[in-house]
Amino acid sequence: MKNIWIIIFLGSLLFSSCKKDSKDAYAVEKVFPNSEEVFNDFKKAIVNGQSVWKGTLRPKSGKVYSLYINLTAKGVVSMMADLSPESGSVSKTATFSLRSEKTNAIISFSEGTYLDSIYVKKGREVIAADTSYSFSYKKGDTIMLLGNRYGDELQLTTANVQERNDFNAGELGKSLRSVSQFFYNKPFYSVITASGYAVQFAVNQVNRSVIASYVDKNQVQSTSADFAYGINKIQFKKPIRLGNKWVYELFFDPVKAVFYLEDGSERISFLGSNMPVIPLHLFMGNGFPSELSIPSPFYVTQLPGWSESYYYAWAIATSELNYSPYQGFLLVTDFDFSDKNKVMNFNVYFDINGTLYKGAFPFAYTKTTDGTFTFKALPLDLKNPTQANADLIKTYVEILVRIVGNHRFKLDYYDTPNGLLGQFISQDDPDMYFTGVIGSMVN
């Protein structure tokens, strides 16, 4: 019983020691600011005197865009965008409003800004970019906003003095024009990174995307990303990985008219060329289509880069099929590679009485590291309709089929003023070579 009273007594001491007079009570720090405080902080940050912002718009289901935004205390917004040289040079003026809603602050742009010209795909729908954004967070000189309708992300970063001058001078538009012209000059660009990777860049300015490819252990590794135009640079929506390096943006030197990649402290300039640095035999099916089409020089178009021997073989096959009981017209052949099972279908497309037919001759193949192919004919499966068609015409196109199986061919690029072709070059007969269109000519 004595012990019980001791415990009660100690408990009362502990309790009394925690009590203080009201004047000595500890102050409780508010964890969540009220909506008025959030709004006032946001308003002060978003309209801060200079109020020129570099904006990066990342639609939830679209590309990425660069904006320059000037906000005034009177609710006027002037905006430039990287949609075209004109939109990067001439600002559009409209109004904006700030309001508090529940526990957050919201900025809304009226009609008339370049946001109205940004359309993105959402599933099967085509929708415009968000024009109303809620405050998400502020870190340093950057404010993050989240679209209230579609969830688009708008990042605003305070522009420095030079960037404000660039905005006023329309430098975004000038830069966009220079960068576009640079990539228009040559179809392919490459760099050799400090780690030794030869990286091939394919820039699609219409789709605002870039594909970077390099060879690692005799395999093509490709990575792609959407990009926005900045002033003398392009910046990726998501960084691309080149070997063990992540790349966030590529830069343009307007004085030297050179595009370059920063690799540590080193500037590596892009080299423009008419042909990729990655061999065609590696690119086929890994960045390029897996087919190479050979059109008839008599009925479709005559390609350059054919030897007399191959042209003569086509003439014989054309005549044989014409004067066969089918009275057919030989239109296109193609080499259709399947890297997975190492089978190449030599497809023959021919016309009989206005109907197009396909005959498929299957070949197993092996390939050396330098891209030399050896083809071995496989038996025709007559239960397969296209191979059954091949069986019907094999006598008449035999000379073309035999050329495939009797030669070791090296596959390479062939440059023409009208575009890039693929070329087969026999390693057994110097007078057996021919070109074809990269991709299928028959859908």
Summary of the structure (lengths in Angstrom):
residues: 443
radius of gyration: 33.0
end to end distance: 97.7
largest distance: 123.0
contacts: 1338
relative contact order: 0.08
helix: 22%
strand: 45%
